[in-house]
Amino acid sequence: MDIGLLSVSMNVYSTKRIAEEAENLGHYIELIDHTKCSVKLGKEKPRIFLREEDITNEFDAVIPRIGAKVTRHGVAIVKQFEMNGVFSTARSLSISRARNKVRTLQIMARKGIPIPETLFSINPDNIKQQIEILGGAPVIIKIQEGTQGLGVILAETKKSAKSIIDTFYKMDTSILIQEYVAESNGEDIRIIVIGNKIVASMKRVSEVGEFRSNVHRGGTAETVKLSAKEQFIALNAAKYLGLGVAGVDLIRSKKGPLLIEVNASPGLQGIETATGVNIAKEVILYVEKNVRRR
């Protein structure tokens, strides 16, 4: 099987691990820097070029690892592979939805998946009322397309919340505001879903003085046993977004588990290290299964 790995660099841990496991299982895999790809449209069949090389018919499957800064172009390249009949572990529409936090939460709310109380607006004239709608400070303020804990701010008072929100509105930056779930205590749960099964899960704990638990922000990770409801939320969140490979993030609250985010390109380093699970291999086995089926 020939696989295109859509990523900007083989030096990224997750990209390198996926390539290693593909080769271990006897497949040809090639790094495709999607930022260097072009699509030619016209009267003939659309063609995909990597620089000057025509790669339209080179691959049986692609594994997208699309960075946040190039989402729009990366999604367009994935879409063209899809339209040309190539299997992708994440559909282009699914990547777009997962990258936009508001869209993800809208879908989850419609499907009955529990989420924190959330508000989004672009109105700078009633910021005080927006905060009050959520029950007052403290609140969490998130940039809609942030990753790895970047663009996530805890505003502990109404005054600081109003100042931060007002600044983002004036910068024309799309944000959402969420209730602060104090009992989560700087912890969250990352669950990797591949296909229709959970392959690994870990609890991430923030370092002292930091409320974000992302490993990239200095948090630590350990294995965790999931409740039946947490398993249900993770499996269905991936299903509702249409992601073959997903990282689902939950927090535990007095009301039960709450979904906070779904990642279409979850990092593997922290969770492989914490759990000892060969997630990269599971990704390739998932690709094998679906290419054979097609």
C-alpha positions as CSV (number, residue, x, y, z in Angstrom):
1,M,0.0,0.0,0.0
2,D,1.2,3.5,-0.9
3,I,0.5,6.2,1.8
4,G,0.8,9.9,1.6
5,L,1.6,11.5,5.0
6,L,0.4,15.1,4.8
7,S,2.7,17.0,7.2
8,V,5.3,19.8,7.0
9,S,8.2,17.9,8.5
10,M,9.3,14.4,9.4
11,N,11.0,15.8,12.5
12,V,7.6,16.0,14.3
13,Y,7.3,13.1,16.7
14,S,3.8,12.0,15.6
15,T,4.7,12.2,11.9
16,K,7.9,10.2,12.4
17,R,6.1,7.5,14.4
18,I,3.4,7.0,11.9
19,A,6.0,6.7,9.1
20,E,8.0,4.2,11.1
21,E,5.0,2.0,11.7
22,A,3.9,2.1,8.1
23,E,7.3,0.9,7.0
24,N,7.4,-1.8,9.8
25,L,4.1,-3.2,8.3
26,G,5.6,-3.3,4.8
27,H,4.0,-0.2,3.3
28,Y,5.5,2.6,1.2
29,I,4.9,6.0,2.9
30,E,6.0,9.4,1.7
31,L,6.0,12.8,3.4
32,I,3.8,15.2,1.5
33,D,4.3,18.8,2.6
34,H,0.7,20.0,1.8
35,T,2.0,23.7,1.9
36,K,4.0,22.9,-1.2
37,C,1.1,21.2,-3.0
38,S,-0.9,22.8,-5.8
39,V,-4.2,21.7,-7.4
40,K,-4.9,22.2,-11.2
41,L,-8.5,22.5,-12.1
42,G,-9.9,22.6,-15.6
43,K,-11.6,20.6,-18.3
44,E,-9.5,17.5,-17.5
45,K,-9.5,15.5,-14.3
46,P,-8.2,17.7,-11.4
47,R,-4.5,17.1,-10.7
48,I,-2.4,17.4,-7.5
49,F,1.2,18.6,-7.7
50,L,3.9,18.5,-5.1
51,R,6.0,21.3,-6.4
52,E,6.4,20.2,-10.1
53,E,5.7,16.5,-9.5
54,D,2.2,15.1,-10.4
55,I,1.1,13.0,-7.4
56,T,-2.5,12.6,-8.5
57,N,-2.5,8.8,-8.8
58,E,0.4,8.0,-6.5
59,F,-1.4,7.0,-3.2
60,D,-4.0,4.6,-2.0
61,A,-4.5,6.6,1.2
62,V,-3.5,9.8,2.9
63,I,-3.1,10.6,6.6
64,P,-3.6,14.3,7.2
65,R,-1.5,16.1,9.9
66,I,-2.7,19.6,9.1
67,G,-1.3,22.5,11.1
68,A,-3.6,25.2,12.5
69,K,-2.0,28.0,10.5
70,V,-2.6,26.4,7.2
71,T,-5.9,24.7,7.8
72,R,-7.7,26.2,4.8
73,H,-5.1,25.2,2.2
74,G,-4.5,21.8,3.9
75,V,-8.2,21.0,3.9
76,A,-8.5,21.9,0.2
77,I,-5.7,19.4,-0.6
78,V,-7.3,16.7,1.5
79,K,-10.6,17.4,-0.3
80,Q,-9.0,17.0,-3.7
81,F,-7.5,13.6,-2.7
82,E,-11.0,12.6,-1.5
83,M,-12.6,13.7,-4.8
84,N,-10.0,11.7,-6.7
85,G,-11.0,8.5,-4.8
86,V,-8.1,8.4,-2.2
87,F,-9.0,7.2,1.3
88,S,-8.3,9.7,4.1
89,T,-8.2,9.1,7.8
90,A,-9.9,12.4,8.3
91,R,-12.4,13.9,5.9
92,S,-11.8,17.5,4.8
93,L,-15.1,18.6,6.3
94,S,-14.3,16.9,9.5
95,I,-11.0,18.6,9.9
96,S,-12.6,22.0,9.3
97,R,-15.3,21.3,11.9
98,A,-12.9,20.0,14.5
99,R,-10.5,23.0,14.0
100,N,-13.4,25.4,14.8
101,K,-14.2,25.0,18.5
102,V,-17.6,26.7,18.2
103,R,-18.7,24.5,15.3
104,T,-17.6,21.4,17.2
105,L,-19.6,22.4,20.3
106,Q,-22.6,23.3,18.2
107,I,-22.6,19.8,16.8
108,M,-22.1,18.2,20.2
109,A,-24.9,20.2,21.8
110,R,-27.3,19.3,19.0
111,K,-26.4,15.6,19.5
112,G,-26.8,15.7,23.2
113,I,-23.1,15.4,24.2
114,P,-22.6,17.2,27.5
115,I,-20.3,20.3,27.2
116,P,-19.5,23.2,29.5
117,E,-21.8,26.3,29.5
118,T,-20.5,28.2,26.5
119,L,-21.2,31.5,24.9
120,F,-19.9,33.1,21.7
121,S,-20.6,36.6,20.4
122,I,-19.0,39.4,18.4
123,N,-20.9,42.2,20.2
124,P,-18.6,44.6,22.1
125,D,-21.5,46.5,23.6
126,N,-22.8,44.1,26.2
127,I,-19.7,42.2,27.4
128,K,-20.7,42.6,31.0
129,Q,-24.0,40.9,30.3
130,Q,-22.3,38.1,28.3
131,I,-20.2,37.3,31.4
132,E,-23.3,37.4,33.6
133,I,-25.2,35.0,31.2
134,L,-22.5,32.4,32.0
135,G,-22.9,33.0,35.7
136,G,-20.1,35.5,36.2
137,A,-16.4,35.2,36.7
138,P,-14.1,33.3,36.6
139,V,-14.5,32.4,32.9
140,I,-12.4,30.7,30.3
141,I,-11.8,32.6,27.1
142,K,-10.7,30.7,24.1
143,I,-9.6,31.6,20.6
144,Q,-11.8,29.5,18.3
145,E,-8.9,28.0,16.4
146,G,-6.2,27.7,19.0
147,T,-4.3,24.4,19.6
148,Q,-2.0,22.9,22.3
149,G,-3.5,25.2,24.9
150,L,-2.5,28.3,23.1
151,G,-5.1,31.0,23.1
152,V,-6.8,29.8,26.3
153,I,-7.0,32.3,29.1
154,L,-8.5,32.1,32.6
155,A,-10.1,35.5,33.6
156,E,-10.6,35.4,37.3
157,T,-12.6,38.6,37.7
158,K,-15.3,40.3,35.8
159,K,-13.0,43.3,35.2
160,S,-10.2,41.2,33.7
161,A,-12.7,39.2,31.7
162,K,-14.3,42.3,30.2
163,S,-10.8,43.7,29.4
164,I,-9.6,40.5,27.6
165,I,-12.9,40.0,25.7
166,D,-13.0,43.6,24.6
167,T,-9.4,43.4,23.3
168,F,-10.2,40.3,21.3
169,Y,-13.3,41.9,19.8
170,K,-11.3,44.9,18.8
171,M,-8.7,42.7,17.2
172,D,-11.5,41.0,15.2
173,T,-10.5,37.6,16.8
174,S,-13.2,35.0,17.0
175,I,-13.5,33.7,20.6
176,L,-15.8,31.7,22.8
177,I,-16.4,32.1,26.5
178,Q,-16.9,29.1,28.8
179,E,-17.8,28.6,32.5
180,Y,-14.8,27.7,34.6
181,V,-15.2,24.3,36.1
182,A,-13.2,24.6,39.3
183,E,-13.6,21.0,40.4
184,S,-11.7,19.8,37.3
185,N,-8.7,21.1,39.2
186,G,-6.4,21.6,36.2
187,E,-6.9,18.1,34.9
188,D,-8.4,16.8,31.7
189,I,-8.6,13.5,29.9
190,R,-7.3,12.8,26.4
191,I,-8.9,9.9,24.6
192,I,-7.6,8.5,21.2
193,V,-10.4,7.1,19.1
194,I,-9.5,5.2,15.9
195,G,-12.3,3.9,13.8
196,N,-15.0,2.8,16.2
197,K,-12.8,1.9,19.2
198,I,-10.9,3.6,21.9
199,V,-7.2,2.7,21.7
200,A,-5.7,4.8,24.5
201,S,-6.6,7.3,27.2
202,M,-4.6,9.4,29.7
203,K,-5.2,12.0,32.4
204,R,-3.2,15.2,32.0
205,V,-2.4,17.2,35.1
206,S,-1.3,20.9,34.9
207,E,1.8,22.1,36.6
208,V,1.5,24.2,39.7
209,G,0.2,27.7,38.9
210,E,-1.1,26.7,35.5
211,F,-4.7,25.8,34.8
212,R,-4.1,24.3,31.3
213,S,-3.2,20.7,31.4
214,N,-1.7,20.3,27.9
215,V,1.6,18.4,27.9
216,H,2.9,21.2,25.6
217,R,2.2,23.7,28.5
218,G,4.2,21.7,31.0
219,G,1.5,19.3,32.2
220,T,2.2,15.7,33.2
221,A,0.3,12.6,32.0
222,E,-0.7,9.3,33.4
223,T,-3.0,6.4,32.4
224,V,-6.6,6.6,33.4
225,K,-9.6,4.3,33.6
226,L,-12.6,5.7,31.7
227,S,-16.2,5.5,32.9
228,A,-18.9,4.1,30.6
229,K,-20.2,7.6,29.9
230,E,-16.7,8.9,29.1
231,Q,-16.3,6.1,26.6
232,F,-19.7,6.9,25.1
233,I,-18.9,10.6,24.7
234,A,-15.5,9.9,23.1
235,L,-16.8,7.4,20.6
236,N,-19.8,9.5,19.6
237,A,-17.8,12.8,19.4
238,A,-15.5,11.2,16.8
239,K,-18.5,9.7,15.0
240,Y,-20.5,12.9,14.9
241,L,-17.5,14.8,13.4
242,G,-16.7,12.0,11.0
243,L,-13.1,11.6,12.1
244,G,-11.4,8.2,11.6
245,V,-8.6,9.3,14.0
246,A,-9.5,11.7,16.8
247,G,-8.2,13.0,20.1
248,V,-11.2,13.7,22.3
249,D,-10.7,15.9,25.4
250,L,-12.9,15.8,28.5
251,I,-13.0,17.2,31.9
252,R,-14.7,15.7,35.0
253,S,-17.2,17.9,36.7
254,K,-19.9,17.7,39.4
255,K,-22.4,17.2,36.5
256,G,-20.3,14.4,35.1
257,P,-17.9,14.3,32.1
258,L,-17.9,17.3,29.8
259,L,-16.5,17.4,26.3
260,I,-14.2,20.4,25.7
261,E,-12.5,19.7,22.4
262,V,-12.0,17.3,19.6
263,N,-8.6,17.2,17.7
264,A,-8.4,15.9,14.2
265,S,-4.5,15.6,14.3
266,P,-3.9,14.5,17.9
267,G,-0.3,14.4,19.1
268,L,1.1,11.0,19.9
269,Q,4.2,11.6,22.0
270,G,2.5,12.3,25.4
271,I,-0.1,9.5,25.2
272,E,2.2,6.9,23.7
273,T,4.7,7.6,26.5
274,A,2.1,7.6,29.3
275,T,0.2,4.5,28.2
276,G,2.8,2.4,26.3
277,V,0.2,1.9,23.5
278,N,1.5,1.8,19.9
279,I,-1.0,4.3,18.6
280,A,0.9,4.9,15.4
281,K,0.6,1.2,14.5
282,E,-3.2,1.4,15.2
283,V,-3.5,4.3,12.7
284,I,-1.8,2.2,10.0
285,L,-3.9,-0.9,10.7
286,Y,-7.0,1.4,10.4
287,V,-5.8,2.6,7.0
288,E,-5.1,-1.0,5.9
289,K,-8.6,-2.1,6.8
290,N,-10.3,0.7,5.0
291,V,-8.2,0.6,1.8
292,R,-9.0,-3.2,1.6
293,R,-12.7,-2.5,2.0
294,R,-12.6,0.1,-0.7
